[in-house]
């Protein structure tokens, strides 16, 4: 799996990365969803876990990161939410860098510590 230089900071950003140059309609078809659901996600500024996993796969983003974003976006306290999302971004970038330096075995060791 190829890593992106910058990980999405929200499930909506993940949606936009997965969408690429396609229309929302084309993305909905690829997801097996109705077009209006994408508008609904944009309005509420959140994608649910089921579709976040599928979007991560389309965007070539680690599924764990997408699920962590879903959980973080459900936090009601704005300051806490922002801190958690910043930590997620920092943590996944560090893991990706270490994996790149030490190979796949380092990634496995980090994830199971």
LINLINVEN-V28592 format. One record per residue. RES is the residue in one small letter. PHI is phi in whole degrees, -180 to 180 (999 if undefined). NEAR is the number of other ideal C-beta (glycine too) atoms within 8 Angstrom. Layout:
res,phi,near
RES,PHI,NEAR
RES,PHI,NEAR
//
This chain:
res,phi,near
x,999,4
x,-80,4
x,-92,8
x,-85,9
x,-66,3
x,-124,4
x,-79,10
x,-59,14
x,-101,7
x,-157,10
x,-69,15
x,-71,11
x,-65,9
x,-60,17
x,-57,14
x,-68,8
x,-67,12
x,-65,11
x,-67,10
x,60,5
x,-95,3
x,-72,8
x,-81,6
x,-58,10
x,-62,7
x,-64,8
x,-63,14
x,-59,12
x,-62,7
x,-64,8
x,-87,10
x,73,4
x,-121,8
x,-81,5
x,-55,9
x,-62,6
x,-66,10
x,-67,12
x,-62,9
x,-62,8
x,-62,14
x,-64,9
x,-66,6
x,-89,6
x,60,8
x,-162,10
x,-112,11
x,-68,7
x,-60,7
x,-57,6
x,-78,12
x,-62,15
x,-63,11
x,-66,9
x,-65,17
x,-60,14
x,-63,8
x,-67,10
x,-88,11
x,61,8
x,-114,13
x,-56,10
x,-60,9
x,-60,7
x,-66,13
x,-62,16
x,-67,11
x,-64,10
x,-62,16
x,-58,14
x,-64,8
x,-63,11
x,-68,12
x,-84,7
x,-70,9
x,-78,5
x,-71,6
x,-62,6
x,-63,6
x,-63,8
x,-58,12
x,-63,8
x,-65,8
x,-64,10
x,-63,13
x,-63,8
x,-66,8
x,-60,12
x,-60,10
x,-65,8
x,-64,8
x,-71,13
x,-67,9
x,-63,8
x,-62,11
x,-63,9
x,-65,8
x,-63,11
x,-62,12
x,-66,7
x,-78,7
x,-108,7
x,90,7
x,-64,6
x,-65,7
x,-66,11
x,-62,11
x,-62,8
x,-67,8
x,-64,10
x,-72,7
x,-109,5
x,-76,4
//
